Amino acid sequence: MIKGLAITPPVLGRISIGKVVEKNGKRMPEKDDEFTITTQVQSKGQWVKHPLDTELRQGEDNSKLRIIPIRLLFNDPDLNFRAQYSMFDHKTGRPVCVGNGEVCKRMTAKGVESLPCPSPMACEYGQAGYCKPYGRLNVLIGDEDELGTFVFRTTGYNSIRTLLSRLHYFSAVSNNQLASLPLALRIRGKSTTQSFRQAIFYVDITTRPEHSLAQSIAIATETNLNRQQAGFDQQALDHAAKLGFANGEFEDTEDEGLEVVEEFYPVTEETDGIAVQTTNGLKQRLQAKDTGAAP
């Protein structure tokens, strides 16, 4: 295994509740009230939709995709959804600081150091460099590839808090059978003072509409038993994933980091001497990478 490279779950596509659009010559994130499932390929600055996106809309041209039937790859909630305070270099897309509110890994002149992490609001370094909570959820959709996942990324407090609680609750009530539960990814809305009472949307995980919680647990128990009889070793899979994530200092690569910065960490000006770059500049850098030209 290559040391220093995080080995993450295979990704077949992306799940989003928004997109990046061109506004006044700059590419800026725009929120949506439904899911979009895309491939990992871009065309004309937009992600190409995955065939599952059309399939799950049941062929209705104007229907909104607000619920996706999913399964999870791991029994450990923290392997399915990784959430940390994260800061990226806006020029390179590289993670420069990742922490959990107690300790962080930070890229310094001496290399990667372990330092205290007081959370973004109490961290002078984090405030200056746009540190945010950042989560990545890997889920299975359909049965075509039983180890291939779709990734949902978010920096929203509502989504992160809800997903974390749901995963740990479902794991507890199902007797640690999270990977066998039939679940659903669902869009929810709420209004807050900060949103000026306008609706904001976040992501939740629930049982599927056709199953109660008790029925879902019964299905998970039967599925888990069938897997064991077939020789499927869920414990070994979780262990392999844990080793893979621990193999690198940071989970996101430079290319992924540029995409994450553009969508979730937009910056329009230089702040406090921290090297930042507008999303318009990120677009140019991404295009330069695609063409092989110097940025």
N, C-alpha and C positions, 0 to 999 in steps of 0.2 A: 504493500500500500504506500502511495506517495505521501510522505510526511509534510505537514503544513497545509494540506488541502482538505477542507471539510468535505466529507462524502455524504451527500444529501439524497433524499428520495428522488427517483427518476421522475421528471416532469414532462407531461404530455401537452399541457396547456395552462392557461390562466383563467381565473375567475375574478371579475372586477365589478364594482358598482359605480363606475365612472370612467372617464377617458381623458386624454390630453388633447386639447384643441388649440388652434391658432387664433390668437387675439392680439390685434395691433402689432403684428410682427413677432409676437412672442408665443411660445407654446406653454399653455397653462392648464392645470388640472381642472376638470369640470365634473361635479358629482352627478349621480343619476339615482333613479328610484327603482331600478331593477338590475338583475344580474346580466352580465354578458360573459359568455364562455368563448375564449379565443384560442388559437394555436399560438406557437412561439415565433411565428413569422409575421413581419410587418410589410405592408404595401402602402405606399404614398403616405407614410407617417402614421398609419393606423394599424392596429393588430387585426389580422385576418380571423374571421369568426370560425370557430370549430363546428363541424357537422352536428355535434351534440347540442349546440345552441338552438339550431332550427328544430331538431328532433324533440327537445324538451318543451318547445313552444307549441307542440301538437299541431303544427302546420297552420296556425292562425297568424296571419300577417301582422296584426296589430296587438297581439297578446303580449303582455309583459311577463318576463320570466322572474318570478318572485319566490320560487321554491325549487330546490334542486335535490333529488334523492341522492344520498351519498352513503358511503361507508368509510371507515377509517383504517389506516394501515397498521397502526400500533395500539397496544393496550395501554401504554403509558401516555397520559394526556399531554405531558410536556414534550413528547416526541412528535405528536401530531401538530401541536401548536407551540411555536417558540416565540416568546415575546420578551424583549429587552428594551432598555433605553439605548438608542442608537444615534450616532452622528457620523455623517459621511463627508469626505472631502468633495466639495462641489466641482472641483476641476477634474479629478481623476475617477470619482465614483467609488474610491476605496473606503471601507469602514475605517474610522480613526478612533472611535471610542464606543464600546459596548458594555453596558452594565446592568445590574439587577436591582439597584437601589441601595446596595451595601458595598459591593466591590465592582470594579470595572477593569476591562482590558483596554489600554490606551496606547496608541502608536506615538512614540516619542523619539527624540533624537538618539536615545539609547536602545531603541527597539520597542517591542511590546512589553509594557509594564503593568503590573497589577496595582491599582490605586483605589482609594475610597470612592464610593459612588453615592452622593447624597440626594440623587434625583435631579432632573433638569432645573427645576425652579430654585434649588438651593446650590447649584453648581455654577460658579462663574465661567468655567470653561464651557460647560454645556449651554448656558444661556447665550454666550457669544457665538457659538458654532451651530446653533439650531439643532439641539438634541431633542428627540421625541421618542415616545413609546412606539415601538415598531414590531408588528407581529406577522408571522408567516404560518398559514394553515395549509397542510397537504391533505387532500381528500381523494377518494376513489369515486369515479362516476362510471356506471355501466360495468360490464363484465369482460370487455375485450382484452384488457390488460390488468391482471390482478395485482401487479406491483407498480403500475404506472399511475401517477397522481396528477391532479390539477391543483395549482397553488393560488391561494387567496392571500394578498398582502394588504395590510392596513396600518395606519397610524392613528386611527380613531379610538378614543378612550371607551366609547360605548361598545364598539365591536370587541375590543380587546378584553374588557371586563366581562362581557357577556359570554364570550367564547371560553374564556378561562374557567368561569364558574360552571358552565354547562358541562364541559368535558370532565371536570373533576367530579361533578355530581353524578353524571351518567356512569362514570367508572365505578363510583362507590356503590350505587344501587344495583348495578349489574354484576357485582362480585368480580370486578376487574376483567370484564369481557367487552371492553370498548370496541375492539376490532371486529367483533361479530354482530354488533348492534346495527339494525337498519335505521338510519337516521336521515335527517333532511336539513339542508342549509336554507335559511329563510331570511327574507328582508323584513325589517321592522322599522317603524317610523315613530318619532317623538318630537315635541316642541320644547324648547328651553328658553330661558332668558337670554343666554348667549347667542342663540340663533334668532333673536328678536321675534320669538313665537312662530317662526317659520318651521316647516317640517324638515327634519334631518333624518337620514336613513342609516341604519347600521345592520350588522349581520348577526344572526342567532343560529343555534343548532337545536333542533327539536326532534321528537319522534316523527315518523312519517304520518300524514293525515289518516291513512287507512289503519294505523295501529295505535293502540293504547300503550302506555308505558309497560304494563304487565305483559301484554302480547309481545312487545319488542324484546323484553328480557327473556321470554320463553323461546323466541326465535333465536336469540343470541346463544342461549344455552344449547339448543339443538345444533346450531351451526358450529359452535365450538367443539361439541362432541364428535360431529362428523369429520371435522378437520383433524382432530386428534387421531381418529381411526384411520384416516387417509395418510397419516404421517406428517401432517403440517405442524411445524414447531414454531408457534407464535412467540414463545419466550426467547428462542434463539434469534428470531427476526428483530425483536425489540433490542436485544443485546448488540446485534450487529449495527443497528441504526445508532445506538448510543455511542459506540466506538467510532462510527463514521463522523458524527457531529463533533466529537472531541478531537478528531484528527487535525483540525485546523483552528487557528486562532479566531477567525471570523467566518461566518457562514456564507455571506454574499461575496461574489467575485467582483472584479472591477467593472466588467460589462453590465452585470446585473445592477451594480450600485449606481451607474449612470441612469438607468431606467428608473430605479427607485427614487433617486434625487429629483428627476424631472417630474414624476407623478406625485410624490409625497413631501418633498422638501423644496418647493419652489422659492427662489430668492431673486429679488430684482435689483439689489444694490449691494455695495460692499459695506460690511458692518464691523466696527471695532477692530479693524486690521486683519480680520480673519479672511483668508482667501476664499472667495465665493464667486459664483458665476451664474448669470441669468440662464433660465431654461432655454432661451433662444440660442445661447452659446453652447449649451449641452446638445441641442439638436445638431449644430454644426460639427461638434466633436464626434457624435454618433455617426453622422454621415461620413466624416473623414475616416472613421474606423471601417465602415462598410466598403469604401472605395480604395482603402489602403493609402490614402493621402495623409500628409502630415497635418495634425490638428492646428 
